[in-house]
Amino acid sequence: VWSSAFSLFQVTTMDNWHAISLPLVRYHAAWAWFFVVFIAFTSWTMISLLTAVVSEQIILATRDMKVRESELFEQRHRDFVRFLERCFRHADADGNGVLDKDEFKSLIQEEIVTKKMEDLGVIIQHEELKDTFDMLDVDESGALTIEEFTLGLSQLQQSLGIKHVLSINYAVQRIHRKLQ
């Protein structure tokens, strides 16, 4: 049995397979079909196994990469929210717990703030940043609470497309408040 298994292994690997198959084919021609089918089947099986192993490794590597990217994004988002909270406290000159339009404008004039925002993924023109106060002031009180400030600006970190959706969302919230 082991000798037969080794002989089939030799045929599969094409190692001296003609010395094994030739006597059998001379004995009966039907053995030629056996060896053709056997070699084709084992070659196909080995290629399928190799493809499966490589595919699985690629899928695992991609999944790990997505998890790392997600963790990195979450960490950057948390860092950005902490940064926004520090900025809010720094900009709240009168200490009343809200930012009025002047405090907001003075905050965004600071180069360190805009530079840090760019470093954390918020690439927005300075003129557009000036317009965000009205967009973030959902209750139209003329002042931003820390929640309005951090939530609104942290959503800008997602992408510029999100900024537009956020603007619409805040406009809908304003209309909803007026209707109440």
C-alpha positions in Angstrom: 0.0 0.0 0.0 2.8 2.5 0.9 4.6 1.6 -2.3 1.4 2.3 -4.3 0.9 5.6 -2.5 4.5 6.6 -3.1 4.1 5.7 -6.8 1.0 7.9 -7.1 2.8 10.7 -5.3 5.6 10.4 -7.9 3.0 10.5 -10.7 1.4 13.6 -9.1 4.7 15.4 -8.8 5.8 14.3 -12.3 8.8 12.6 -10.7 9.8 9.7 -13.0 6.1 9.2 -13.7 6.6 7.7 -17.1 8.6 4.8 -15.6 5.6 4.0 -13.5 2.9 4.5 -16.0 4.5 3.1 -19.2 4.5 -0.6 -18.1 0.8 -0.3 -17.1 -0.2 1.4 -20.3 1.6 -1.3 -22.3 -0.3 -3.9 -20.4 -3.7 -2.2 -21.1 -4.3 1.1 -22.9 -7.1 2.1 -20.5 -4.5 2.9 -17.9 -3.5 5.9 -20.0 -6.9 7.5 -19.2 -6.4 6.7 -15.5 -3.1 8.6 -15.4 -4.4 11.5 -17.4 -7.5 11.9 -15.2 -5.4 11.3 -12.0 -2.8 13.9 -12.9 -5.5 16.4 -14.0 -7.5 15.9 -10.8 -4.6 16.0 -8.4 -3.1 19.1 -10.1 -6.5 20.8 -9.9 -6.9 19.9 -6.3 -3.5 21.2 -5.4 -4.1 24.5 -7.2 -7.5 24.8 -5.5 -5.9 24.3 -2.1 -3.2 26.7 -2.8 -5.7 29.3 -4.0 -7.8 28.8 -0.9 -4.9 29.2 1.5 -3.7 32.4 -0.2 -7.2 33.8 -0.4 -7.8 33.2 3.3 -4.5 34.9 4.2 -5.4 37.9 2.0 -8.9 38.2 3.6 -7.4 38.0 7.1 -4.8 40.6 6.3 -7.5 42.9 4.9 -9.7 42.5 7.9 -6.8 43.2 10.2 -6.0 46.3 8.2 -9.6 47.5 8.4 -9.6 47.0 12.1 -6.4 48.9 12.6 -7.7 51.7 10.4 -10.9 51.8 12.4 -9.0 51.9 15.7 -6.8 54.7 14.3 -9.8 56.7 13.2 -11.5 56.3 16.5 -8.4 57.4 18.4 -8.0 60.4 16.1 -11.7 61.2 16.7 -11.3 61.0 20.5 -8.1 63.2 20.3 -10.0 65.7 18.2 -12.9 65.9 20.6 -10.5 66.4 23.5 -8.8 69.1 21.5 -12.1 70.8 20.8 -13.1 70.7 24.5 -9.7 72.4 25.4 -10.3 75.0 22.7 -13.8 75.7 24.0 -12.6 76.2 27.6 -9.7 78.4 26.4 -12.0 80.5 24.1 -14.7 81.0 26.7 -13.2 84.3 27.9 -16.0 85.3 30.2 -16.3 81.8 31.7 -20.1 81.5 31.2 -19.9 78.1 29.6 -20.9 79.1 26.1 -19.1 80.7 23.1 -20.6 83.7 21.6 -19.8 84.7 18.0 -16.9 87.0 19.0 -15.3 84.3 21.1 -15.7 81.8 18.3 -14.2 84.2 15.8 -11.2 84.9 18.0 -10.7 81.1 18.5 -10.6 80.4 14.8 -8.2 83.2 14.2 -5.6 81.4 16.2 -3.2 79.7 13.8 -2.4 76.9 16.3 -6.1 75.9 16.3 -6.5 75.8 12.5 -3.1 73.9 12.2 -4.2 71.4 14.8 -7.5 70.9 13.1 -5.7 70.2 9.8 -3.4 67.7 11.6 -6.4 65.9 13.0 -8.2 65.6 9.6 -10.4 68.7 9.3 -9.3 70.5 6.2 -11.6 73.5 5.8 -11.1 76.9 4.4 -10.9 79.7 6.9 -13.9 81.5 5.4 -16.0 78.4 5.6 -14.9 77.9 9.2 -16.3 81.4 10.0 -19.6 80.4 8.6 -19.8 77.3 10.8 -20.9 79.3 13.9 -24.4 79.9 12.4 -24.6 76.3 11.3 -23.6 75.0 14.7 -25.9 77.3 16.7 -28.9 75.0 16.4 -31.1 76.8 18.9 -30.2 80.2 17.4 -29.3 81.5 20.8 -26.3 83.4 19.5 -24.0 81.2 21.6 -22.6 77.7 21.3 -22.7 75.2 24.2 -19.8 72.8 24.5 -22.0 70.0 23.1 -22.9 72.0 20.0 -19.3 73.0 19.5 -17.6 69.6 19.9 -20.3 67.6 18.2 -20.6 69.9 15.2 -16.9 70.4 14.6 -16.0 66.7 15.3 -18.5 65.7 12.6 -16.5 67.9 10.2 -13.6 65.5 10.8 -15.4 62.9 8.8 -15.1 64.5 5.4 -16.3 67.6 3.5 -19.3 65.7 2.3 -20.4 65.2 5.8 -20.2 69.0 6.4 -22.9 69.5 3.9 -25.1 66.8 5.4 -24.5 68.3 8.8 -25.5 71.7 7.6 -28.8 70.3 6.3 -29.3 68.4 9.6 -28.9 71.6 11.6 -31.2 73.5 9.3 -33.8 70.8 9.8 -33.3 71.0 13.6 -33.8 74.8 13.5 -37.0 74.4 11.5 -38.2 71.8 14.0 -37.5 74.1 16.9 -39.5 76.9 15.3 -42.4 74.6 14.6 -42.6 73.5 18.3 
